[in-house]
Amino acid sequence: MPVPSRGYGDLDQVRIRDGIDACRSAFQELYDTDLRRAVLLLNDRRLTFSTLYIVSPRIEERVYPYLRERLVAAIRLIERVRGDGSAQGGRRRMDQAEHGALRWILDTGYAQDGLDETYEEVMERAVSLLINIYHDTAILPRVADMIFARYRKGRNIHDLTWAYFQSDHPDALRLIARRFSSDDSSDTKLARGLLHIDNDDLENGEYQSYLRWLRDNDPYLYFTGESLQYASAPAFYRVDPVRKYLQKGTASYRRKPVTPADEEERGRLEAFSELAEEEKNILAAHSQKVHTRDAAAWKRWMGRPVEEQLRAAKARGEGSI
């Protein structure tokens, strides 16, 4: 058994050195014989969420007033998951203390993800709250690590992945793309699946190729809200061909309809909307290339009828977006 780090509290030392059962038994005995000492051990700033989770069934509500606020918040989250795994609660308000508790749960507990099914669900709930309520995107690298670690072990990633992409943040895509260079084939397989990329869609330096694609399309991306619960191969994000065609990006990563600037643009949009999806994509890609080369030439090109624009794009052999 490895020697525990001095950075851990006494209860964690027992867990690491002697195992989960020994930690649980030692705490229960101390709780029954010296409650004051048990509370002191719980309030140790070095205590990790993993150890709190292990001993939490023994902790009674009468002790809550003597515990750190983050411990009580964590225990209540564990209780909600154990009591009704489907209950999400009503509309929540942001609370700085809860935010801190959730970060403590994730930061000190993510390495033990997989302890048991309830533990996994607690971690998923913490991640979901951090992203959806507190908009905490700083946790994305850690959550990405959890997703890939679970996948390698054949465990469920559906809820964790859904919460991850709810961040509506481009870093969520970049962090997944980094796995293209992994030595583990399961990592690259999952990365391609999450980014909705076929094996032949990217060049040999997949990561750099994808980053170039992301840089070009970032202003027009939107997150779809699709998830693994409802589709075997969901597209978590897509490119909005209308905005790319008009070169009108948005910073929100949510799909928003374009308001025509004038009647001329309204007519252009109507003609564009009648095209087949593949044609829209071809025209959008061509529009971006023209605009990148010469903005003045792009303005003149946009004054042409949509049908003429499409013929020019196809004649040049433009690919899709």
C-alpha positions as CSV (number, residue, x, y, z in Angstrom):
1,M,0.0,0.0,0.0
2,P,1.5,3.4,-0.9
3,V,2.6,5.8,1.8
4,P,-0.1,8.5,2.2
5,S,0.9,12.0,1.4
6,R,1.2,14.5,4.3
7,G,-1.2,16.6,2.3
8,Y,-4.1,14.4,3.3
9,G,-6.1,14.5,6.5
10,D,-6.1,11.7,9.0
11,L,-9.2,10.0,7.7
12,D,-7.8,10.1,4.2
13,Q,-4.6,8.6,5.4
14,V,-6.5,5.6,6.8
15,R,-8.5,5.2,3.5
16,I,-5.4,5.3,1.4
17,R,-3.3,3.1,3.7
18,D,-5.8,0.6,4.9
19,G,-8.7,0.7,2.4
20,I,-12.3,1.9,2.3
21,D,-13.8,-0.6,4.8
22,A,-11.1,0.1,7.4
23,C,-11.7,3.8,7.0
24,R,-15.4,3.4,7.4
25,S,-15.1,1.1,10.5
26,A,-12.5,3.4,12.1
27,F,-14.7,6.4,11.7
28,Q,-17.8,4.7,13.0
29,E,-16.0,3.5,16.1
30,L,-14.7,7.0,16.7
31,Y,-18.1,8.6,16.0
32,D,-19.7,6.3,18.6
33,T,-17.0,6.8,21.3
34,D,-15.6,10.3,20.8
35,L,-18.0,12.5,18.7
36,R,-16.0,15.6,19.3
37,R,-12.8,14.0,17.8
38,A,-14.9,12.7,14.9
39,V,-16.1,16.2,14.1
40,L,-12.6,17.6,14.2
41,L,-11.5,15.0,11.7
42,L,-14.3,15.9,9.4
43,N,-13.6,19.6,9.6
44,D,-9.9,19.0,8.7
45,R,-9.3,21.3,5.7
46,R,-7.4,18.5,4.0
47,L,-10.3,16.1,4.0
48,T,-11.3,15.0,0.5
49,F,-14.9,14.4,-0.8
50,S,-14.1,10.8,-1.5
51,T,-13.5,10.1,2.2
52,L,-16.5,12.2,3.3
53,Y,-18.6,10.1,0.9
54,I,-17.4,6.9,2.4
55,V,-18.2,7.9,6.0
56,S,-21.3,10.0,5.3
57,P,-23.9,7.3,6.1
58,R,-22.9,7.5,9.7
59,I,-23.1,11.3,10.0
60,E,-26.4,12.4,11.7
61,E,-28.2,15.6,11.0
62,R,-27.7,16.7,14.6
63,V,-24.0,17.1,13.8
64,Y,-24.5,19.3,10.8
65,P,-24.3,22.6,12.8
66,Y,-20.8,21.8,13.9
67,L,-19.5,20.9,10.4
68,R,-18.0,23.2,7.7
69,E,-20.6,24.5,5.3
70,R,-19.2,22.7,2.3
71,L,-19.4,19.4,4.1
72,V,-23.1,19.9,4.9
73,A,-23.8,20.9,1.3
74,A,-21.9,17.8,0.1
75,I,-23.8,15.5,2.4
76,R,-27.1,16.9,1.4
77,L,-26.2,16.3,-2.3
78,I,-25.3,12.7,-1.5
79,E,-28.6,12.3,0.3
80,R,-30.6,13.7,-2.6
81,V,-28.9,11.2,-5.0
82,R,-29.4,8.3,-2.6
83,G,-33.0,9.2,-1.9
84,D,-34.2,9.8,-5.4
85,G,-31.7,9.5,-8.2
86,S,-34.2,11.2,-10.7
87,A,-35.0,14.2,-8.6
88,Q,-33.4,17.4,-10.1
89,G,-35.1,19.9,-7.9
90,G,-36.9,23.1,-9.0
91,R,-35.4,26.4,-10.2
92,R,-32.2,27.2,-8.2
93,R,-30.6,30.4,-7.3
94,M,-26.9,31.0,-7.4
95,D,-25.2,30.7,-4.1
96,Q,-21.5,31.3,-3.5
97,A,-21.2,28.8,-0.7
98,E,-22.8,26.1,-2.8
99,H,-20.6,26.9,-5.7
100,G,-17.5,26.5,-3.4
101,A,-18.8,23.2,-2.1
102,L,-19.4,21.8,-5.6
103,R,-15.9,22.8,-6.7
104,W,-14.5,21.1,-3.6
105,I,-16.5,17.9,-4.4
106,L,-15.2,17.9,-8.0
107,D,-11.6,19.0,-7.2
108,T,-11.0,16.5,-4.4
109,G,-13.3,13.7,-5.6
110,Y,-12.9,13.4,-9.4
111,A,-9.8,11.1,-9.1
112,Q,-12.0,8.5,-7.3
113,D,-14.8,8.7,-9.8
114,G,-16.1,5.2,-10.2
115,L,-16.1,4.3,-6.5
116,D,-19.7,3.1,-7.0
117,E,-22.8,4.0,-9.0
118,T,-24.1,6.5,-6.5
119,Y,-20.7,8.2,-6.3
120,E,-20.7,8.6,-10.1
121,E,-24.1,10.1,-10.0
122,V,-23.1,12.6,-7.3
123,M,-20.2,13.6,-9.4
124,E,-22.5,14.0,-12.4
125,R,-24.9,16.1,-10.4
126,A,-22.0,18.3,-9.2
127,V,-20.7,18.8,-12.7
128,S,-24.2,19.6,-14.0
129,L,-24.8,22.2,-11.3
130,L,-21.4,23.8,-11.8
131,I,-22.0,24.2,-15.6
132,N,-25.7,24.9,-15.8
133,I,-26.2,27.0,-12.7
134,Y,-22.8,28.5,-12.1
135,H,-21.5,28.6,-15.6
136,D,-18.1,27.4,-14.3
137,T,-16.2,26.5,-17.5
138,A,-12.9,26.2,-15.6
139,I,-13.9,22.7,-14.7
140,L,-14.0,21.5,-18.4
141,P,-10.5,20.0,-18.5
142,R,-11.2,17.9,-15.4
143,V,-14.6,16.8,-16.7
144,A,-13.0,15.8,-20.0
145,D,-10.5,13.7,-18.1
146,M,-13.4,12.0,-16.3
147,I,-15.3,11.3,-19.6
148,F,-12.3,9.6,-21.2
149,A,-11.4,7.7,-18.0
150,R,-14.9,6.3,-17.8
151,Y,-15.0,5.3,-21.4
152,R,-11.7,3.4,-21.2
153,K,-13.2,1.4,-18.3
154,G,-16.5,0.8,-20.2
155,R,-18.6,2.9,-17.8
156,N,-21.5,5.1,-18.6
157,I,-20.7,8.6,-19.9
158,H,-24.1,9.8,-21.1
159,D,-25.0,12.2,-18.3
160,L,-21.5,13.5,-17.8
161,T,-21.1,14.1,-21.5
162,W,-24.5,15.9,-21.7
163,A,-23.5,18.2,-18.9
164,Y,-20.1,18.9,-20.5
165,F,-21.5,20.0,-23.7
166,Q,-24.1,22.1,-22.0
167,S,-21.3,24.5,-21.2
168,D,-21.7,26.0,-24.8
169,H,-18.0,26.8,-24.7
170,P,-15.5,26.2,-27.6
171,D,-12.9,24.9,-25.1
172,A,-15.2,21.8,-24.8
173,L,-14.4,21.0,-28.4
174,R,-10.6,21.8,-28.2
175,L,-10.2,19.6,-25.1
176,I,-11.8,16.6,-26.8
177,A,-9.7,17.2,-30.0
178,R,-6.5,16.9,-28.0
179,R,-7.2,13.2,-27.6
180,F,-6.5,12.7,-31.3
181,S,-2.8,12.4,-30.3
182,S,-3.5,9.8,-27.5
183,D,-1.7,6.5,-27.6
184,D,-4.9,4.8,-26.5
185,S,-7.1,3.9,-29.5
186,S,-10.2,4.1,-27.3
187,D,-9.5,7.8,-26.7
188,T,-9.2,8.6,-30.4
189,K,-12.3,6.6,-31.1
190,L,-14.3,8.5,-28.5
191,A,-12.9,11.9,-29.6
192,R,-14.0,11.3,-33.2
193,G,-17.4,10.2,-32.0
194,L,-18.0,13.2,-29.7
195,L,-16.8,15.6,-32.4
196,H,-18.9,13.8,-35.0
197,I,-15.9,13.2,-37.3
198,D,-15.4,10.3,-39.7
199,N,-12.0,8.8,-39.9
200,D,-11.4,10.2,-43.4
201,D,-12.6,13.7,-42.6
202,L,-9.3,15.1,-41.3
203,E,-5.8,15.1,-42.5
204,N,-3.0,13.2,-40.8
205,G,-2.2,15.8,-38.1
206,E,-5.8,15.5,-36.9
207,Y,-5.5,17.9,-33.9
208,Q,-4.0,20.8,-35.9
209,S,-6.4,20.1,-38.8
210,Y,-9.4,20.2,-36.5
211,L,-8.1,23.4,-34.8
212,R,-7.9,25.1,-38.2
213,W,-11.4,24.0,-39.0
214,L,-12.6,25.2,-35.5
215,R,-10.9,28.6,-36.0
216,D,-12.6,29.0,-39.4
217,N,-16.0,28.0,-38.2
218,D,-16.0,29.2,-34.6
219,P,-18.1,32.3,-35.2
220,Y,-20.9,30.2,-36.7
221,L,-21.0,27.3,-34.3
222,Y,-24.0,26.5,-32.1
223,F,-24.6,23.7,-29.6
224,T,-27.5,21.5,-30.5
225,G,-28.5,20.1,-27.1
226,E,-28.4,16.6,-28.5
227,S,-27.2,13.9,-26.2
228,L,-26.2,10.2,-26.1
229,Q,-29.5,9.5,-24.3
230,Y,-31.5,10.2,-27.5
231,A,-29.1,9.4,-30.3
232,S,-26.4,6.8,-30.9
233,A,-24.3,9.4,-32.7
234,P,-25.4,12.8,-31.6
235,A,-24.0,16.0,-33.2
236,F,-23.4,18.1,-30.1
237,Y,-22.7,21.1,-32.2
238,R,-23.2,22.3,-35.8
239,V,-22.2,25.1,-38.1
240,D,-25.0,27.5,-39.0
241,P,-24.7,27.8,-42.8
242,V,-26.9,30.9,-42.9
243,R,-24.6,32.9,-40.7
244,K,-21.5,31.6,-42.5
245,Y,-22.9,32.5,-45.8
246,L,-23.7,36.0,-44.6
247,Q,-20.4,36.2,-42.6
248,K,-22.5,37.2,-39.5
249,G,-21.0,35.4,-36.6
250,T,-22.4,35.2,-33.0
251,A,-20.5,34.9,-29.7
252,S,-23.3,33.0,-27.9
253,Y,-22.9,29.5,-29.4
254,R,-26.6,29.3,-29.5
255,R,-28.5,29.3,-32.7
256,K,-30.2,32.6,-33.3
257,P,-32.2,33.6,-36.4
258,V,-30.6,36.3,-38.6
259,T,-32.5,39.5,-38.9
260,P,-32.2,40.8,-42.5
261,A,-30.4,44.2,-42.7
262,D,-32.6,45.3,-45.7
263,E,-35.0,44.0,-48.3
264,E,-32.1,42.9,-50.6
265,E,-30.7,40.7,-47.9
266,R,-34.2,39.4,-47.1
267,G,-34.6,38.2,-50.6
268,R,-31.1,36.7,-50.6
269,L,-32.0,34.8,-47.4
270,E,-35.3,33.5,-48.9
271,A,-33.4,32.2,-52.0
272,F,-30.8,30.6,-49.8
273,S,-33.4,28.9,-47.6
274,E,-34.8,27.1,-50.7
275,L,-31.5,25.4,-51.4
276,A,-30.8,21.8,-50.4
277,E,-28.7,21.4,-47.3
278,E,-25.6,20.3,-49.2
279,E,-25.9,23.3,-51.5
280,K,-26.2,25.6,-48.5
281,N,-23.1,24.2,-47.1
282,I,-21.2,24.5,-50.3
283,L,-22.3,28.1,-50.8
284,A,-21.4,29.0,-47.2
285,A,-17.9,27.5,-47.5
286,H,-17.4,29.5,-50.7
287,S,-18.6,32.7,-49.2
288,Q,-16.1,32.4,-46.4
289,K,-13.2,31.8,-48.8
290,V,-14.1,34.8,-50.9
291,H,-14.5,37.0,-47.9
292,T,-11.2,35.8,-46.4
293,R,-9.3,36.6,-49.7
294,D,-10.9,40.0,-50.4
295,A,-13.7,41.7,-48.4
296,A,-14.5,44.1,-51.3
297,A,-14.7,41.3,-53.8
298,W,-17.0,39.5,-51.4
299,K,-19.3,42.4,-51.3
300,R,-19.6,42.5,-55.1
301,W,-20.0,38.7,-55.2
302,M,-22.9,38.9,-52.6
303,G,-24.7,41.3,-55.0
304,R,-25.1,38.4,-57.5
305,P,-28.2,36.1,-57.6
306,V,-27.9,33.1,-55.3
307,E,-28.2,30.7,-58.2
308,E,-25.2,32.4,-59.9
309,Q,-23.2,32.3,-56.7
310,L,-23.9,28.5,-56.3
311,R,-22.8,27.8,-59.9
312,A,-19.5,29.6,-59.3
313,A,-19.0,27.7,-56.0
314,K,-19.7,24.3,-57.7
315,A,-17.5,25.2,-60.7
316,R,-14.6,25.8,-58.3
317,G,-15.2,22.4,-56.7
318,E,-15.9,23.9,-53.3
319,G,-16.3,21.4,-50.6
320,S,-18.9,21.4,-47.8
321,I,-18.5,23.1,-44.4
